[in-house]
Amino acid sequence: MQTVQMNLMPNSIFQSINYLYYEISSPLESQKLLPVTYDSSFEDLFDILDKYVPWFERRETRKLPVPELNFKYNPKDIVVCVSGGKDSVATVLHYMDLGFNVYLYHLHGINKVYYDEFEAVKEIAEKLNVPYYIDECTLCGTHDFVEHPLKNYIIANGAINWAISNNIAPNIAFGNFAKSRLADMEFNVCGGDSMDMWLAYNKIISRMIPGFCIKIPLYTQKDTYDILCNDPDIIEHCVSCISPYRFREHWKERTESTYGIKLKPRRCGSCWKCAAEYITLTDMDIWPVNYEYYEHCIEIIGRTVQKESDICRVSVQDVWSEYISHDIKHSKLGDKIKDAIISNGKIKYTK
């Protein structure tokens, strides 16, 4: 079982979400859970957990007394929850362009394997000249998901708690995609990023903050790149890698040596996220292309598809559709790529 320790308003709905995070983190010790009644606003979330978490034990709900928050704030405030990744940074730029008072919020400690995210957030805030706050939390124990489905709720709770404590409007934005739906996602891996989960969160927080609405301005990853291409220098300050922090520099040096290239900071060059970024930014003529490494990047994402699908042969077109946001006809490899295949992790051309 995993718990999250952080400073939050006492006796708030945030505390209920924290406890639910603990309850669903693992099937172990489920018989030892204390009797708890949740507010009726949790029903939509419970419907999702019923469907996707085999060990979830539905709790009793009723309309509980929840203290409403009375405060004055500027409706042009927006707090963007920033991981340091491109999508959250694109969200920051989106609201800056709209003339909002943008604040960056980062919860340090929620992602143990990506220890340096907070450093990227500081760099980005300083480059964009916007205020930021690095909050802290401590995780104790383990959970049975690849990515805990309530992790984003914990981050959003912290952002709202910080905003209210500092007389900032609790308008909270995330760099997830409005198109993302649970029916098309692996709940165990990325379910917490879905709009289904955000709509359930909306309903819960609206009990405490009437009219609250989480902001998810990006529809697909194409929106991310459309925004970032207007300020390409910011990209190198982003974290764009899913390799563990402790391995990243070693893998980066290995990739640079093998292909004779120079990667941007905080990239390993060998995970699917680094590969998809390289393909996209070279096709957009933002980065120079190394064709040998470009092919290798296609093989990286191809192997990822093969692993996820448990198949040894997949078309590059299918791989592209899964991981790249622009049309394959704009690939630096031209027409020959659309009929290529990935077989046992290697690209094969049929023409």
N, C-alpha and C positions, 0 to 999 in steps of 0.2 A: 504494500500500500504506500502511496506517496502523499505527503502533505506539503502545502505551500505556506510559508511563514512570511508575512509582510504586514506593514502598518495600514490598517483600514479603519473606517468609521465603525465603532462598536454597534452591535445589534442592528446591523444593516442587512439588506438583501445580499450584499457582497459576501457576508459571512456564510450565508446559506450556499452560495455558489462555491465558495472555498470548501465547504464540507462535502458538497456533492462531488467535487473534483476528487477528494479523498475516497469517497464511497465507491466510485466507479473505476478507480485506478487499477484494481486487481480483484479477481474472484477470491483471493485468499482472505481468510478471516471474516468472510461475509456474515457468518453467524454471530460475530461479536459486535456488529454495528448497533449503536444505540438507537432507540426509537426516536424518530424525528418526523415532524410534520412540516411540509414545505408549503409556501404560498401557492395559491391556485394558478398564478401566472407561470408556474413551472410545467404545466400540463403539456404544452406543445413540445418542450424539450424532452419531457419524459416519453412522449410518443416516439421521438427519434431514438432515444436510448433503448427503449423497448425493442425496436426493430434491429438495431445495429450492435448492441452490447449484450452478448449472451448471458452474462452473469448479473446484469442489472436487475435489481429488486425494486419494483415500483413502490414509491412511498405514498402515504396519505397526503392529500393536499386539501387546503381550505383557505378561505380569504383571511389572511392574517393581518393584524394591525401593522402597517408599515409606515414609519414616519416620513411624511413628505418633506422635501427640502425647499425651503423658501429663501431665495437669494436673488440678487440683481446681477446681471452680467451683460456684456456686449454681444449681441447676436452675431457679430462678425468675427468672433473668436472661433478658432478651430484647433483642436489638439490632435495631431497626427501621430499615431502609434508607429514608431519607426524602428525597424530591425537593423537598418543599414543596407538593406537590399534595394534593388532597382525599383520594385513595385511601390514600396513605401515612399521612396524618394520622389518618384513620379507623382505620387499623391500629394506630397508637399508642394511640388512645383505647380500642380494643378490649382491648389488653393491660393498660392501666392499670386498666380496670374489673375485669379478672380478678385484679388484685393482683400483677402481675409487677413486677420491677425493670426499668423500661424505660430503654433508652439509645437516643439518636438518632444515626445515622451518615449522613453526607452526603459524597459524593465530588465535590469541586469540580473542574471542568475537564472532566468527562466529557461535558457538554452545552454546547458552545461557544456556541450561539445563545441559551441561557437563562442568561446570566451571573449574574443576581441571585437564583437559586434559594437559594444559601447564606444570603442575608439573610433570606429567608422561614423557613428552617429555624431560624435563631437566634431569630427572633421567636416562633415556635411553641414552641420549647424553653423559652424564658423565660416565656411565658404559661402553659405547662403545668407549669413548675417541674420539668423533667426534665433530666438531664445529656445533653450532646451532644458530638459530635466532628466537626469539618470536616476531612476528609482532602484530599489534593491529588494530582492526576495531570496529566500533560501528554500531549496527543495530537500526534503528528507524522505528517504525510502525510494522505491521504484514503482513503475506502473507497467502494465502489460500491453500498451499500445506502441506502435512505432512513433507516433506523435499524439500526445494526449488531446482528445477532442475538445476539452474545455480550456486548453492553454490560452487561446485568444480571449476567452472570457476573463481569465485572471489578469491579462494585460489590460484589457478594457476597463476592468474594475479599478485597477491602479490608476489609470489615466483619469477616469472620472473623479476618483477620490482626490487626486492631486489637484485637478482643475477647480473643484468646489472649494478645497482648502485654500486656494489662492485667488478666489473671486474671478475665475476664468470660466467662460461658458463651457458646460459639459457637452460640447459638440465634438464627438469622437469619430475619427476617420481611420480606416485601415487600407492597406494596399492589397486587399484580396480582389477577386474578380466577380462582378455581379452575375456573370454567365455561369459560374460554378455551382453545380447542383449535386446533391448527394447521390442521385441516381447514376451519375456519370463518374463518381469518385470512389476511391478506396477509403472507407470510413476510418479504418485503422491507421491510415497513413496521413490523410489530409482532410478528413471530414470536417474538422474544425474551421477550415477556410471557406466552407460552403455558405451560400446565401440562406439555405435552410436553417443552419445553425445561427446565423445572425438575426434572422427573423424571430427565432425563438428567444434570443437574447433581448431583442427589442421589447418583446412583450413583458419580460421580467423587469427590466430596468424602468419601463414606463410606469410601473406601479409606484416607483419612488420619484421618478422625474417625468411627470405627465408631458407628453409631446416629444419625449426623447426619440431620436432616430439615428442609428448608427450610419455613418456615411461610407459608402463603398463606391467611389466615383469611377473606377476603372471597370470596363466591361470585359475586356480580354487583354492578353499580354501585348497585343498590337497597340493598345492605348499607351502602355508603358513606354514602348519604343518611340511612338509618335511624339510623346512629350519630351523624352530624354534627348532625342536627336536635335532639339532646339538648344540644348545646353550639354553637348557631348563631353565637355571637360569634367562634369560632375560624376560621370560613370565610373571613372577610375577610383573614386573615393568610396564607391559602394562595395558591399560584400556580395560577391556573386559566385559563391562556391558552397557546396554541401559537404565537402570533405572535412573530417574532424580537424580542428585547429592544430593539434599536435603533429599531424602528418602533412599539412598543407604546403609548407615551405620546401620540404624534401621532394614532394611530388612535383611542385612547380619547377624546381631546379632540374629535375630529371626530364620533364617535358621540354624545357628550354634547350637543354643540351641535345636531346634527341632530334629536335626539329629546327634548331638554329633560330629560334624566335625569342622575343622578349615579352613576357606576359605582364599584365597590369598587376598592381599589388592586390593581395588577398584573393588570388586565384591559384588553384592547383593545376589547372589545364587538363585534368584527366577525369573529372566527374561530368555527368550529363549536363549540369547547369552551366559549367564553364564552356562546354562544347556548344550548347545551344546559343549561348551569348556570342561566342566567337563567330559562328556561322551567320547569325543575324547582323552583327555589327560590321562584318566584312562585306556582306551582301548590300548593306546600306552605305558602303564606302566611308564609314567612319573609322574603321581600322584597316590597315593594309593586309592583303591576303597572302598566306603561305599555303599553296595548294596541297602539299603533302600533309600538312597539319589539318587543313580543312577536311580532307578525306578521312583523316583519323577521327575528327570530331563527329562525322557522320557515323563512323563505326562505333564510337562511344555511345551515342544515343541509340544506335541499332542494337547494341548488346544489352542496353537497358530495357528496350522493348522485348527482346528475346527472353531476358530473365523474368520480366513481369508476366509474359505470356506463355513461358515454358515451350517455346518453339525454336527450331534451329535455322529457319529461313523466313525472312520477312522482306517485303518490298521497301525500297527507300522512300517511295511515295507515302506509304503508310507510316513509316518512321517520322517523316517530315511533318505529316498532318498532325501527329501526336505531340511533337515537341517544338515545332517552328511556327511562328505566328504569321509569316508572310508566304506568298505563293512560291512554289518550287520553281516556277519559270524564271524567278529572279536570282536563282542560285549562281554562284561564280563558276560552277562546273557546267553550266549550260544545259542543253537538251538531253545530253547523254545520261544525266543523273535520274531523270524521271522513270526510266525503265530498268534502273539498276536494282540489285537486291543485296541484302546483308545475309550472308551464309556463314554460320559458325563464327560470327563476330567480324567478318571481313567483307568489304564492299566488292561486288562483282558486277561488271558492266556487261550488258547483253548485246550491245552494239559496238 
